[in-house]
Amino acid sequence: MPRRKPQRSRSQPTHRSAFGDATSRIDDGPAGERYQVRTVPGSRATKIYRCPGCDHEIRPGVAHLVAWPVDEIGGADERRHWHAGCWSGRETRGLTRRWS
């Protein structure tokens, strides 16, 4: 019988936000920092962004995540748009040289 992938636990439950189809949650970083993370559905992605995890473009129409520090003053000014896979693998890969 095939094995199942373990369920990923989240520190905060996902909830609907006032931003259309976007959902928001709080994620913990590797050094104890906390990030507000909001999903952006492909239908709401209208601009080109550069992912700090892989340094590739996130094209319009591609679903992705927006993350920023919760505990810092002006944390919303530190928003970064990430591919979902790059965000989930950030602890093992780190940031690209451009964002370090």
Backbone as ProteinMPNN parsed JSONL, in Angstrom:
{"seq_chain_A": "MPRRKPQRSRSQPTHRSAFGDATSRIDDGPAGERYQVRTVPGSRATKIYRCPGCDHEIRPGVAHLVAWPVDEIGGADERRHWHAGCWSGRETRGLTRRWS", "coords_chain_A": {"N_chain_A": [[0.844, -1.168, 0.0], [0.631, 2.265, -0.847], [2.484, 4.93, 0.708], [1.341, 7.738, 2.603], [1.811, 11.257, 2.339], [2.993, 13.169, 5.078], [0.777, 15.264, 6.928], [0.996, 18.741, 6.787], [1.531, 20.903, 9.413], [0.06, 23.92, 10.509], [0.716, 27.02, 12.06], [-1.277, 28.875, 12.503], [-4.752, 28.915, 11.754], [-6.02, 28.931, 8.388], [-7.706, 31.673, 6.945], [-10.371, 33.478, 5.349], [-9.838, 36.527, 3.632], [-10.296, 40.084, 3.222], [-9.591, 40.514, 0.646], [-10.711, 39.583, -1.86], [-10.368, 36.478, -3.366], [-8.196, 35.754, -1.873], [-6.349, 34.084, 0.704], [-5.182, 34.099, 4.09], [-2.467, 33.611, 6.415], [-0.357, 32.865, 9.278], [3.037, 32.176, 9.292], [5.843, 30.493, 10.704], [9.292, 31.316, 10.76], [12.649, 29.954, 10.2], [14.38, 31.001, 12.147], [12.776, 31.761, 14.214], [11.301, 33.996, 13.558], [8.229, 35.558, 12.504], [5.86, 35.39, 9.863], [3.425, 37.013, 7.924], [1.399, 35.547, 5.595], [-0.016, 35.594, 2.459], [-2.11, 34.192, 0.057], [-2.159, 34.538, -3.469], [-4.401, 34.303, -5.935], [-4.283, 33.122, -9.34], [-6.0, 34.584, -10.991], [-5.998, 37.093, -9.85], [-3.432, 37.987, -10.051], [-1.69, 40.343, -11.591], [0.611, 41.666, -12.292], [4.177, 41.625, -13.025], [6.443, 39.975, -10.96], [9.471, 39.356, -9.078], [10.689, 36.417, -7.782], [12.162, 35.94, -4.623], [13.219, 33.527, -3.854], [14.037, 31.921, -6.03], [14.842, 33.678, -7.94], [13.523, 34.028, -10.327], [11.048, 35.226, -12.658], [7.681, 35.935, -11.671], [5.013, 35.531, -13.465], [2.173, 37.399, -14.843], [-1.035, 36.109, -14.032], [-0.205, 33.81, -12.769], [-0.574, 31.865, -9.941], [0.529, 32.656, -6.646], [2.435, 33.481, -3.618], [2.364, 36.071, -1.124], [4.505, 37.443, 1.221], [5.369, 38.856, 4.397], [7.19, 40.282, 7.183], [5.79, 39.917, 10.45], [6.305, 40.959, 13.009], [7.871, 43.242, 12.799], [8.191, 46.819, 12.651], [6.604, 48.576, 10.123], [6.459, 46.331, 8.556], [4.848, 45.566, 6.421], [5.918, 46.958, 4.334], [7.964, 45.41, 3.601], [7.093, 43.411, 1.953], [7.199, 40.5, -0.059], [6.953, 38.72, -3.087], [6.437, 35.349, -3.71], [7.018, 32.183, -5.344], [4.939, 29.401, -4.652], [6.214, 26.92, -4.149], [8.866, 27.735, -3.768], [8.617, 29.231, -1.433], [7.83, 27.261, 0.407], [10.131, 25.715, 0.43], [12.113, 27.34, 1.432], [13.625, 27.135, 3.777], [15.512, 25.17, 3.361], [16.887, 25.941, 1.062], [17.444, 28.697, 1.177], [17.82, 32.279, 0.496], [18.17, 33.827, -2.74], [21.212, 35.21, -4.039], [20.756, 37.83, -4.77], [18.81, 38.844, -2.994], [19.88, 38.563, -0.502]], "CA_chain_A": [[0.0, 0.0, 0.0], [1.461, 3.452, -0.902], [2.505, 5.76, 1.908], [0.82, 9.088, 2.469], [2.663, 12.337, 2.803], [2.495, 13.682, 6.354], [0.073, 16.541, 6.862], [1.773, 19.88, 7.242], [0.799, 21.657, 10.43], [0.163, 25.367, 10.406], [0.621, 27.627, 13.374], [-2.548, 29.581, 12.557], [-5.655, 28.431, 10.72], [-6.21, 29.783, 7.225], [-9.005, 32.327, 6.937], [-10.634, 34.331, 4.194], [-9.544, 37.934, 3.894], [-11.111, 41.042, 2.488], [-8.957, 40.713, -0.649], [-11.246, 38.673, -2.858], [-10.156, 35.054, -3.163], [-6.946, 35.53, -1.148], [-6.409, 33.585, 2.075], [-4.052, 34.604, 4.842], [-2.058, 32.794, 7.56], [0.907, 33.225, 9.901], [4.036, 31.102, 9.225], [7.049, 30.707, 11.495], [10.54, 31.159, 10.029], [13.622, 29.069, 10.837], [15.037, 31.647, 13.29], [11.748, 32.196, 15.146], [10.536, 35.131, 13.07], [6.878, 35.218, 12.055], [5.506, 36.028, 8.602], [2.053, 37.006, 7.419], [1.469, 34.988, 4.244], [-1.3, 35.683, 1.765], [-2.102, 33.569, -1.272], [-2.676, 35.365, -4.558], [-4.836, 33.42, -7.018], [-3.837, 33.531, -10.661], [-6.904, 35.581, -11.57], [-5.705, 38.396, -9.237], [-2.029, 38.316, -10.302], [-1.728, 41.138, -12.816], [1.906, 42.287, -12.547], [5.343, 40.743, -12.987], [7.253, 40.077, -9.745], [10.642, 38.484, -9.064], [10.693, 35.571, -6.589], [13.465, 35.958, -3.954], [13.69, 32.169, -3.633], [14.687, 31.356, -7.218], [15.236, 34.815, -8.773], [12.804, 33.976, -11.605], [9.852, 36.059, -12.693], [6.329, 35.412, -11.464], [4.281, 36.168, -14.553], [0.751, 37.63, -14.599], [-1.877, 34.93, -14.176], [0.368, 32.678, -12.024], [-0.866, 31.909, -8.506], [1.75, 32.723, -5.847], [2.26, 33.942, -2.243], [2.985, 37.315, -0.69], [4.882, 37.274, 2.626], [6.074, 39.963, 5.029], [7.384, 40.053, 8.615], [4.695, 40.374, 11.299], [6.741, 41.628, 14.23], [8.648, 44.454, 12.543], [7.471, 48.043, 12.308], [6.703, 48.754, 8.676], [6.638, 45.019, 7.955], [4.145, 45.472, 5.137], [6.801, 47.512, 3.312], [8.92, 44.336, 3.293], [6.392, 42.337, 1.245], [7.879, 39.833, -1.167], [6.116, 37.765, -3.811], [7.156, 34.076, -3.812], [6.365, 30.976, -5.843], [4.548, 28.584, -3.5], [7.257, 25.925, -3.909], [10.056, 28.414, -3.223], [8.317, 29.589, -0.042], [7.834, 26.061, 1.257], [11.483, 25.177, 0.494], [13.063, 28.399, 1.767], [14.485, 26.756, 4.901], [16.596, 24.32, 2.88], [17.64, 26.586, -0.009], [17.856, 30.07, 1.479], [17.502, 33.287, -0.495], [19.136, 34.005, -3.804], [22.211, 36.221, -3.715], [20.198, 39.156, -5.025], [17.994, 39.273, -1.862], [20.58, 38.329, 0.773]], "C_chain_A": [[0.901, 1.247, 0.0], [1.372, 4.27, 0.392], [1.934, 7.138, 1.602], [1.856, 10.093, 2.925], [2.119, 12.833, 4.143], [1.819, 15.04, 6.167], [0.944, 17.636, 7.434], [0.957, 20.666, 8.259], [1.05, 23.145, 10.237], [-0.015, 25.951, 11.794], [-0.698, 28.366, 13.561], [-3.464, 28.996, 11.485], [-5.766, 29.437, 9.58], [-7.598, 30.404, 7.301], [-9.138, 33.201, 5.705], [-10.338, 35.767, 4.571], [-10.467, 38.809, 3.067], [-10.574, 41.277, 1.081], [-9.437, 39.677, -1.654], [-11.037, 37.223, -2.495], [-8.916, 34.744, -2.323], [-7.218, 34.98, 0.249], [-5.126, 33.997, 2.77], [-3.759, 33.688, 6.018], [-0.76, 33.359, 8.131], [1.819, 32.002, 9.83], [5.23, 31.486, 10.086], [8.27, 30.459, 10.627], [11.513, 30.298, 10.806], [14.286, 29.674, 12.07], [14.021, 32.207, 14.284], [10.95, 33.406, 14.697], [9.178, 34.655, 12.557], [6.547, 36.035, 10.812], [4.013, 35.926, 8.364], [2.161, 36.548, 5.977], [0.075, 35.026, 3.632], [-1.166, 35.026, 0.404], [-2.712, 34.544, -2.277], [-3.096, 34.415, -5.669], [-4.407, 33.98, -8.374], [-4.709, 34.603, -11.283], [-6.643, 36.983, -11.026], [-4.257, 38.84, -9.471], [-1.934, 39.036, -11.643], [-0.393, 41.78, -13.174], [3.014, 41.233, -12.537], [6.115, 41.034, -11.708], [8.452, 39.15, -9.887], [10.675, 37.754, -7.737], [12.081, 35.624, -5.925], [14.023, 34.56, -3.713], [14.463, 31.598, -4.81], [15.199, 32.421, -8.184], [14.636, 34.737, -10.175], [11.571, 34.856, -11.509], [8.606, 35.254, -12.323], [5.468, 36.193, -12.447], [2.836, 36.444, -14.171], [-0.054, 36.364, -14.869], [-1.369, 33.711, -13.437], [0.061, 32.863, -10.538], [0.447, 31.874, -7.726], [1.415, 33.198, -4.431], [2.909, 35.304, -2.065], [3.272, 37.155, 0.786], [5.606, 38.523, 3.112], [6.168, 39.703, 6.528], [6.235, 40.643, 9.422], [5.196, 41.293, 12.395], [7.493, 42.931, 14.004], [7.734, 45.635, 12.251], [7.674, 48.27, 10.814], [6.878, 47.443, 7.945], [5.967, 44.869, 6.608], [4.975, 46.067, 4.014], [7.822, 46.476, 2.855], [8.256, 43.171, 2.554], [7.224, 41.812, 0.099], [6.933, 38.812, -1.775], [6.949, 36.517, -4.089], [6.338, 33.063, -4.61], [6.025, 30.131, -4.619], [5.617, 27.546, -3.156], [8.524, 26.534, -3.326], [9.83, 28.798, -1.773], [8.385, 28.367, 0.864], [9.235, 25.469, 1.389], [12.531, 26.185, 0.93], [14.018, 28.034, 2.889], [15.669, 25.905, 4.438], [17.465, 25.008, 1.842], [18.179, 27.956, 0.366], [17.443, 31.009, 0.355], [18.545, 33.298, -1.602], [20.09, 35.139, -3.418], [21.654, 37.634, -3.838], [19.458, 39.703, -3.8], [18.702, 39.108, -0.533], [21.139, 39.606, 1.339]], "O_chain_A": [[1.855, 1.293, 0.776], [0.343, 4.298, 1.068], [2.036, 7.634, 0.479], [2.677, 9.806, 3.796], [0.903, 12.909, 4.321], [2.246, 15.853, 5.347], [1.569, 17.449, 8.478], [-0.181, 21.049, 7.986], [2.141, 23.557, 9.844], [-0.794, 25.445, 12.602], [-1.186, 28.469, 14.687], [-2.991, 28.618, 10.413], [-5.624, 30.642, 9.784], [-8.559, 29.735, 7.679], [-8.147, 33.609, 5.1], [-10.565, 36.175, 5.711], [-11.307, 38.321, 2.312], [-11.066, 42.165, 0.385], [-8.621, 38.965, -2.239], [-11.477, 36.777, -1.435], [-8.619, 33.573, -2.087], [-8.194, 35.36, 0.897], [-4.103, 34.219, 2.123], [-4.666, 33.059, 6.563], [-0.141, 34.235, 7.526], [1.431, 30.914, 10.254], [5.584, 32.661, 10.185], [8.296, 29.508, 9.846], [11.243, 29.942, 11.953], [14.714, 28.935, 12.956], [14.374, 33.045, 15.114], [10.011, 33.81, 15.383], [9.01, 33.483, 12.218], [6.901, 37.21, 10.712], [3.411, 34.874, 8.579], [2.942, 37.111, 5.21], [-0.889, 34.544, 4.225], [-0.204, 35.282, -0.32], [-3.655, 35.272, -1.969], [-2.242, 33.78, -6.289], [-4.196, 35.184, -8.517], [-4.212, 35.448, -12.028], [-7.021, 37.967, -11.662], [-3.897, 39.964, -9.12], [-2.078, 38.42, -12.7], [-0.265, 42.378, -14.242], [2.812, 40.101, -12.098], [6.409, 42.19, -11.4], [8.445, 38.252, -10.729], [10.688, 38.384, -6.68], [13.082, 35.376, -6.597], [15.204, 34.426, -3.395], [15.438, 30.871, -4.619], [15.91, 32.106, -9.138], [15.183, 35.317, -11.113], [11.109, 35.188, -10.417], [8.497, 34.065, -12.622], [5.232, 37.387, -12.263], [2.31, 35.795, -13.267], [0.219, 35.637, -15.824], [-2.022, 32.668, -13.461], [0.396, 33.891, -9.95], [1.373, 31.151, -8.095], [0.24, 33.308, -4.08], [3.869, 35.649, -2.753], [2.383, 36.769, 1.545], [6.349, 39.163, 2.368], [5.334, 38.993, 7.091], [5.757, 41.737, 9.121], [4.566, 42.312, 12.678], [7.727, 43.664, 14.965], [6.653, 45.48, 11.683], [8.791, 48.165, 10.308], [7.392, 47.426, 6.827], [6.45, 44.135, 5.746], [4.766, 45.722, 2.851], [8.473, 46.659, 1.826], [8.798, 42.066, 2.53], [7.87, 42.572, -0.622], [6.201, 38.125, -1.062], [8.045, 36.614, -4.642], [5.108, 33.08, -4.561], [6.769, 30.151, -3.638], [5.893, 27.32, -1.977], [9.183, 25.92, -2.486], [10.75, 28.705, -0.96], [8.937, 28.433, 1.962], [9.509, 24.78, 2.372], [13.726, 25.915, 0.811], [15.122, 28.575, 2.95], [16.724, 25.926, 5.072], [18.654, 24.707, 1.738], [19.26, 28.339, -0.081], [16.801, 30.598, -0.612], [19.669, 32.832, -1.414], [19.769, 35.941, -2.541], [22.044, 38.529, -3.087], [19.472, 40.914, -3.58], [18.144, 39.495, 0.494], [21.756, 39.591, 2.404]]}, "name": "protein", "num_of_chains": 1, "seq": "MPRRKPQRSRSQPTHRSAFGDATSRIDDGPAGERYQVRTVPGSRATKIYRCPGCDHEIRPGVAHLVAWPVDEIGGADERRHWHAGCWSGRETRGLTRRWS"}
